[in-house]
Amino acid sequence: MRLWKDYVHRPERQLWDDDEWGNPYWDCCGNPLEARALLDTVTRALSPRSARELRQAIGRFDAVWDRP
């Protein structure tokens, strides 16, 4: 969750550079896009109540990501 949270709060220019050129630090520190996909998998494995709570927390970060 921390990896995705930190990623979505980065300045737009850094996100663009990551998309265009890649990020050399992802090999050592983890790919935030893969972390987001893992969060979806974890959500499906949880009980309905826990999954709802996790989706709510993830939703706050996704809202930042989807912001124009």
C-alpha positions as CSV (number, residue, x, y, z in Angstrom):
1,M,0.0,0.0,0.0
2,R,2.8,2.4,0.9
3,L,4.5,2.0,-2.5
4,W,1.2,2.8,-4.4
5,K,0.5,5.8,-2.0
6,D,4.0,7.2,-2.5
7,Y,3.8,6.8,-6.2
8,V,0.5,8.6,-6.8
9,H,1.6,11.6,-4.7
10,R,4.7,12.2,-6.9
11,P,4.8,15.3,-9.0
12,E,3.2,14.9,-12.5
13,R,6.5,15.5,-14.2
14,Q,8.2,12.5,-12.4
15,L,5.3,10.3,-13.3
16,W,5.7,11.3,-17.0
17,D,9.4,10.6,-16.9
18,D,8.7,7.1,-15.4
19,D,6.3,6.4,-18.2
20,E,8.6,7.6,-21.0
21,W,12.0,6.5,-19.7
22,G,11.3,3.9,-17.0
23,N,12.5,4.1,-13.5
24,P,15.8,2.4,-12.7
25,Y,15.0,2.2,-9.0
26,W,12.0,-0.1,-9.4
27,D,14.3,-3.1,-9.6
28,C,15.5,-2.5,-6.0
29,C,12.5,-0.8,-4.5
30,G,9.5,-2.4,-6.2
31,N,7.2,-1.4,-9.1
32,P,4.2,0.6,-7.9
33,L,2.1,-0.5,-10.8
34,E,2.7,-4.1,-9.8
35,A,2.0,-3.2,-6.2
36,R,-1.4,-1.8,-7.3
37,A,-2.1,-5.1,-9.1
38,L,-1.2,-7.0,-6.0
39,L,-3.6,-5.0,-4.0
40,D,-6.4,-6.1,-6.3
41,T,-5.4,-9.7,-5.7
42,V,-5.3,-9.3,-2.0
43,T,-8.7,-7.6,-2.0
44,R,-10.2,-10.7,-3.7
45,A,-8.6,-13.0,-1.1
46,L,-10.0,-11.1,1.9
47,S,-13.3,-11.5,3.7
48,P,-16.0,-9.2,2.3
49,R,-15.7,-6.7,5.2
50,S,-11.9,-6.6,5.1
51,A,-12.0,-6.3,1.3
52,R,-14.4,-3.3,1.6
53,E,-12.1,-1.6,4.1
54,L,-9.0,-2.1,1.9
55,R,-10.9,-1.0,-1.3
56,Q,-11.9,2.2,0.6
57,A,-8.3,2.9,1.5
58,I,-7.0,2.1,-2.0
59,G,-9.8,4.2,-3.5
60,R,-8.4,7.4,-1.8
61,F,-5.1,6.8,-3.6
62,D,-6.7,5.9,-6.9
63,A,-8.6,9.2,-6.7
64,V,-5.3,11.1,-6.5
65,W,-4.0,9.0,-9.5
66,D,-7.1,9.7,-11.6
67,R,-7.2,13.4,-10.8
68,P,-6.8,15.6,-14.0
